[in-house]
Amino acid sequence: MVIATVREWRDEEGWGVLDSDETPGGCWGHYSHIQMAGFRTLSPGQLVDLQWEAPGFPQDGYDYRALNIVPRPA
């Protein structure tokens, strides 16, 4: 896992973009990959631990896709 920062999050659509040095251009993330109880959401600027993949085809325009997103303690 790497440390990433939430660039944007769209609750109404259930996805967002995460930035890390290892995922240039951003990593697409879906709410189902957030490891937390209750309503799964993230906030811009929030730090997370990120496990990602490069599936070989763009996911909504992003070359990287999240597999696990773990919010870091504030």
N, CA, C and O of each residue as an XYZ file, in Angstrom:
296
protein
N       0.836     -1.187      0.000
C       0.000      0.000      0.000
C       0.877      1.246      0.000
O       2.009      1.232      0.484
N       0.331      2.311     -0.550
C       1.006      3.608     -0.581
C       0.090      4.645      0.071
O      -1.111      4.417      0.221
N       0.659      5.764      0.449
C      -0.143      6.855      1.000
C      -0.616      7.721     -0.170
O       0.175      8.103     -1.032
N      -1.901      8.019     -0.185
C      -2.491      8.844     -1.232
C      -3.346      9.935     -0.601
O      -3.743      9.844      0.561
N      -3.616     10.955     -1.384
C      -4.472     12.065     -0.980
C      -5.704     12.075     -1.869
O      -5.607     11.909     -3.085
N      -6.862     12.272     -1.253
C      -8.101     12.346     -2.016
C      -8.130     13.682     -2.759
O      -8.110     14.743     -2.135
N      -8.178     13.628     -4.082
C      -8.266     14.841     -4.904
C      -9.711     15.330     -4.966
O      -9.990     16.514     -4.780
N     -10.616     14.400     -5.229
C     -12.042     14.726     -5.291
C     -12.841     13.471     -4.973
O     -12.381     12.352     -5.197
N     -14.052     13.674     -4.443
C     -14.934     12.556     -4.130
C     -16.363     12.948     -4.451
O     -16.822     14.018     -4.050
N     -17.070     12.088     -5.172
C     -18.446     12.345     -5.599
C     -19.388     11.359     -4.920
O     -19.616     10.258     -5.422
N     -19.931     11.762     -3.776
C     -20.841     10.877     -3.032
C     -22.020     10.428     -3.882
O     -22.418      9.264     -3.832
N     -22.580     11.350     -4.664
C     -23.777     11.028     -5.444
C     -23.506      9.972     -6.511
O     -24.428      9.277     -6.938
N     -22.250      9.844     -6.946
C     -21.886      8.847     -7.951
C     -21.101      7.685     -7.355
O     -20.946      6.644     -7.993
N     -20.604      7.863     -6.127
C     -19.904      6.788     -5.432
C     -18.473      6.549     -5.858
O     -17.955      5.444     -5.694
N     -17.821      7.571     -6.405
C     -16.421      7.399     -6.798
C     -15.668      8.712     -6.677
O     -16.248      9.779     -6.482
N     -14.332      8.589     -6.803
C     -13.490      9.763     -6.735
C     -12.107      9.475     -7.263
O     -11.850      8.410     -7.825
N     -11.208     10.442     -7.079
C      -9.848     10.349     -7.591
C      -8.871     10.531     -6.437
O      -9.025     11.426     -5.605
N      -7.863      9.663     -6.405
C      -6.842      9.669     -5.368
C      -5.487      9.913     -6.028
O      -5.215      9.384     -7.106
N      -4.640     10.710     -5.386
C      -3.323     11.029     -5.939
C      -2.213     10.462     -5.071
O      -2.249     10.563     -3.845
N      -1.219      9.860     -5.731
C       0.005      9.418     -5.065
C       1.137      9.486     -6.077
O       0.891      9.562     -7.281
N       2.377      9.460     -5.601
C       3.527      9.479     -6.505
C       3.520      8.263     -7.430
O       4.001      8.340     -8.560
N       2.983      7.152     -6.958
C       2.991      5.906     -7.706
C       1.882      5.827     -8.760
O       1.905      4.938     -9.612
N       0.907      6.754     -8.709
C      -0.222      6.735     -9.649
C      -0.346      8.094    -10.340
O      -1.319      8.814    -10.113
N       0.643      8.456    -11.191
C       0.604      9.766    -11.837
C      -0.658      9.947    -12.681
O      -1.051      9.058    -13.436
N      -1.278     11.110    -12.538
C      -2.512     11.394    -13.253
C      -3.753     11.031    -12.470
O      -4.861     11.393    -12.866
N      -3.590     10.317    -11.356
C      -4.712      9.978    -10.493
C      -5.122      8.525    -10.566
O      -4.872      7.836    -11.554
N      -5.754      8.076     -9.501
C      -6.242      6.712     -9.360
C      -7.743      6.765     -9.097
O      -8.191      7.417     -8.154
N      -8.506      6.085     -9.923
C      -9.959      6.020     -9.784
C     -10.294      5.107     -8.605
O      -9.723      4.024     -8.474
N     -11.219      5.543     -7.748
C     -11.634      4.733     -6.604
C     -13.138      4.690     -6.473
O     -13.818      5.685     -6.725
N     -13.661      3.547     -6.080
C     -15.104      3.337     -5.894
C     -15.383      3.177     -4.407
O     -14.545      2.667     -3.664
N     -16.562      3.614     -3.975
C     -16.900      3.550     -2.546
C     -16.815      2.123     -2.001
O     -16.521      1.940     -0.820
N     -17.063      1.122     -2.822
C     -17.041     -0.271     -2.351
C     -15.641     -0.721     -1.952
O     -15.492     -1.748     -1.290
N     -14.613      0.029     -2.341
C     -13.240     -0.316     -1.981
C     -12.760      0.382     -0.716
O     -11.640      0.144     -0.265
N     -13.608      1.251     -0.132
C     -13.242      1.929      1.113
C     -13.467      0.979      2.280
O     -14.564      0.452      2.462
N     -12.428      0.768      3.060
C     -12.484     -0.154      4.196
C     -12.879      0.604      5.461
O     -12.023      1.069      6.215
N     -14.197      0.722      5.682
C     -14.712      1.372      6.886
C     -16.157      0.939      7.091
O     -16.817      0.497      6.150
N     -16.642      1.065      8.305
C     -18.030      0.723      8.616
C     -18.930      1.910      8.303
O     -18.479      3.055      8.275
N     -20.208      1.623      8.069
C     -21.181      2.689      7.843
C     -21.111      3.234      6.435
O     -20.649      2.560      5.515
N     -21.577      4.467      6.275
C     -21.583      5.132      4.971
C     -20.149      5.379      4.536
O     -19.398      6.051      5.242
N     -19.764      4.856      3.404
C     -18.379      4.959      2.923
C     -18.221      6.194      2.048
O     -18.772      6.285      0.951
N     -17.454      7.138      2.569
C     -17.200      8.380      1.843
C     -15.810      8.884      2.196
O     -15.237      8.492      3.212
N     -15.274      9.755      1.351
C     -13.984     10.382      1.583
C     -14.136     11.873      1.353
O     -15.120     12.322      0.765
N     -13.152     12.644      1.820
C     -13.182     14.099      1.673
C     -11.921     14.569      0.958
O     -10.845     14.024      1.205
N     -12.022     15.556      0.086
C     -10.832     16.101     -0.555
C      -9.790     16.510      0.484
O     -10.111     17.132      1.497
N      -8.534     16.145      0.211
C      -7.435     16.441      1.121
C      -7.171     15.347      2.141
O      -6.126     15.356      2.792
N      -8.085     14.415      2.295
C      -7.933     13.331      3.267
C      -6.824     12.376      2.825
O      -6.682     12.089      1.637
N      -6.037     11.884      3.794
C      -5.000     10.892      3.515
C      -5.575      9.493      3.685
O      -6.359      9.228      4.597
N      -5.162      8.602      2.778
C      -5.601      7.211      2.815
C      -4.424      6.318      2.479
O      -3.459      6.753      1.850
N      -4.512      5.056      2.906
C      -3.603      4.026      2.425
C      -4.280      3.417      1.216
O      -5.469      3.102      1.261
N      -3.535      3.249      0.139
C      -4.109      2.850     -1.135
C      -3.391      1.639     -1.707
O      -2.164      1.619     -1.806
N      -4.159      0.642     -2.077
C      -3.654     -0.477     -2.872
C      -4.295     -0.313     -4.246
O      -5.510     -0.138     -4.333
N      -3.517     -0.364     -5.315
C      -4.012     -0.037     -6.641
C      -3.526     -1.040     -7.673
O      -2.655     -1.867     -7.405
N      -4.119     -0.944     -8.872
C      -3.679     -1.748    -10.000
C      -3.700     -0.880    -11.256
O      -4.370      0.152    -11.298
N      -2.966     -1.305    -12.266
C      -2.990     -0.677    -13.583
C      -3.611     -1.709    -14.524
O      -2.902     -2.558    -15.064
N      -4.941     -1.642    -14.726
C      -5.641     -2.701    -15.448
C      -5.325     -2.807    -16.933
O      -5.717     -3.789    -17.565
N      -4.621     -1.817    -17.521
C      -4.287     -1.892    -18.932
C      -5.297     -1.200    -19.836
O      -5.110     -1.138    -21.051
N      -6.356     -0.684    -19.248
C      -7.345      0.111    -19.978
C      -7.835      1.187    -19.028
O      -7.898      0.954    -17.821
N      -8.183      2.355    -19.540
C      -8.602      3.452    -18.646
C      -9.937      3.160    -17.941
O     -10.870      2.627    -18.542
N      -9.999      3.513    -16.687
C     -11.233      3.464    -15.898
C     -11.715      4.893    -15.774
O     -11.132      5.669    -15.015
N     -12.758      5.267    -16.492
C     -13.264      6.640    -16.512
C     -12.165      7.653    -16.795
O     -12.181      8.758    -16.253
N     -11.207      7.278    -17.647
C     -10.135      8.180    -18.048
C      -8.877      8.102    -17.202
O      -7.928      8.843    -17.457
N      -8.837      7.223    -16.195
C      -7.682      7.103    -15.311
C      -6.972      5.771    -15.561
O      -7.620      4.735    -15.711
N      -5.633      5.804    -15.604
C      -4.848      4.602    -15.885
C      -4.744      3.665    -14.693
O      -4.347      2.510    -14.845
N      -5.097      4.150    -13.508
C      -4.978      3.352    -12.280
C      -6.337      3.212    -11.614
O      -7.184      4.100    -11.706
N      -6.533      2.077    -10.939
C      -7.802      1.790    -10.266
C      -7.493      1.264     -8.864
O      -6.616      0.419     -8.682
N      -8.227      1.778     -7.882
C      -8.043      1.356     -6.490
C      -8.591     -0.059     -6.274
O      -9.616     -0.440     -6.840
N      -7.889     -0.817     -5.448
C      -8.360     -2.127     -5.002
C      -8.791     -2.072     -3.545
O      -9.775     -2.703     -3.162
N      -8.062     -1.324     -2.739
C      -8.381     -1.113     -1.325
C      -8.047      0.315     -0.956
O      -6.994      0.834     -1.330
N      -8.949      0.952     -0.220
C      -8.754      2.313      0.268
C      -9.011      2.290      1.771
O     -10.118      1.988      2.216
N      -7.979      2.613      2.547
C      -8.096      2.588      4.002
C      -7.845      4.007      4.532
O      -6.714      4.491      4.484
N      -8.895      4.677      5.038
C      -8.698      6.018      5.585
C      -7.678      6.002      6.731
O      -7.718      5.125      7.594
N      -6.777      6.968      6.727
C      -5.780      7.096      7.794
C      -6.363      7.932      8.926
O      -7.171      8.828      8.684
N      -5.956      7.644     10.160
C      -6.448      8.451     11.299
C      -6.024      9.911     11.145
O      -4.926     10.206     10.675
N      -6.905     10.806     11.544
C      -6.629     12.240     11.443
C      -5.579     12.678     12.435
O      -5.229     13.857     12.483
